[in-house]
Every structure is written in C-alpha cells, then in structure tokens.
Amino acid sequence: MLARLGEGSAHPGGFQATKELIGQISFPRGTKVLEVGCGTGRTACYLASLGCNVTAIDRNKDMIQKATYRARLSELPVRIVQADAASMPFQDETFDAVFTESVTAFTQGSSAIGEYWRVLKPKGVLYDRELAFAAKLTTVQKKKLQSFYGLHHLRTVPEWLKLMSKSRFQKYSASHFSQINQPADDNDPLRVIDHELFKKPDAVAMMMKNERLLSNFSKIMGSVVITAWKA
C-alpha cells in the first residue's frame, strides 16, 4: 500500500527528521553510503545530492521502480538494487556507512544487523532510526501491532541496546526516546500516487486502521537513533 501511495518517508518523524539526522552526521563528499529500505528513493536521492556515493536497496519491486523513476527525474547517480536487508548481495567491507530507517524492526532477530556489520568497512558506521516504545507493551498491544504491520521488534530503547549487545558491533550508542511528531505538511514534488487505491474499500479501511493505531499508541510510540561503529 505504501508503495502504491508513493510514500517516501513513512518512518517516525518523516523526511524532516531524516534531513536533520543527515545534517548532524555531515557525510563528507564521496562517502560510500548504503541506504537499506530505500522505499521510493527520497532519502537516497537527497544523500546523492549532497555528494555521497549512494547505493540503495529495497525488497519491494514497486518501491524499486519508483525509486528508479525518482533518481532518473532528479538526474542523480543512485545505484538501486532489489534486495533484502537480511541477505544483501554485496561483498564484505564495501561501504563507509549504512543508513536505514524503520527497517530493522521488520526483520527477524539480528539478521539485518549482522549484514550491516558485514558490508561496512573497518571504522564504518551504522545509522539506524527505529521504531521504539516508551514502555514495554502488553501481549494484547503487541498482537495488535504485529498483526497489522508485521513487526518483529517492538522494543524500548534499552531493549534495542540489548539486541545490539548481541551483535558484532562492539561500540554503539542510542539517542533518547523521541515521541512521534509527524509533520502535517510534507511536500514531496516527485511523489507518484496510485489514485485508484482510494476507490477500493479494503485499501481505504487499511488506511483508516493505520490512522487509528497511530493515534491509540501516540503517547508511547516513537523512535530511537542507534549509532554503531565497526572496529
């Protein structure tokens, strides 16, 4: 559905939060960045516009098509590959940085984190903004979110850090929990929307359920930015 809506920044905080994080990182020109879960390519193109050498992956073929279209219209040299975060088709120690937002939460166990570590060069850095919760969820709450979104990780910040402690990253940190603050006005001039979707009752019902869930969990749902360094 997100692919057909052409949504370019479905993660917590939207594209404004993405730009703020990239601004804080300040990648040097020529940095080899892998964006995992690129969606429609909005972030990948933004990174390329700043002079990064960008490779972007997504496992959804519709997202890949829209990302390719965006990069072509933007005339930006982004390498776009259809691939899964848990099994990436790149050699070991290929990238200076891995940048990802709201992807790891949808992967099983620490499979994606292991792949991030593998493809990073020595002294490479992972930047991962993930869905996080201010308090542990009840079993009922977990079932509601898992059944609708297909999430595998419904974690508090300490729980994310515990998962990182089981990875091959020996140095890592996490930001404070940040409550979701989705900007109301997020103009994306290259967004391509399939308007037929709004004529389908099932799709409309899904959109409405998404809004209800976001509203119901708004006080405890947010995000954390995990930064991890490869030795």
Secondary structure, 3 states (H helix, E strand, C coil): CHHHHCCCCCCCCHHHHHHHHHHHHCCCCCCEEEEECCCCCHHHHHHHHCCCEEEEEECCHHHHHHHHHHHHHHCCCCEEEECECCECCCCCCCEEEEEEECCHHHCCCCHHHHHHHHHEEEEEEEEEEEEEECCCCCHHHHHHHHHHHCCCCCCEHHHHHHHHHCCCCCEEEECCCEECCCCCCCCCCCCCCCHHHHHCHHHHHHHHHHHHHHHHCCCCEEEEEEEEECC
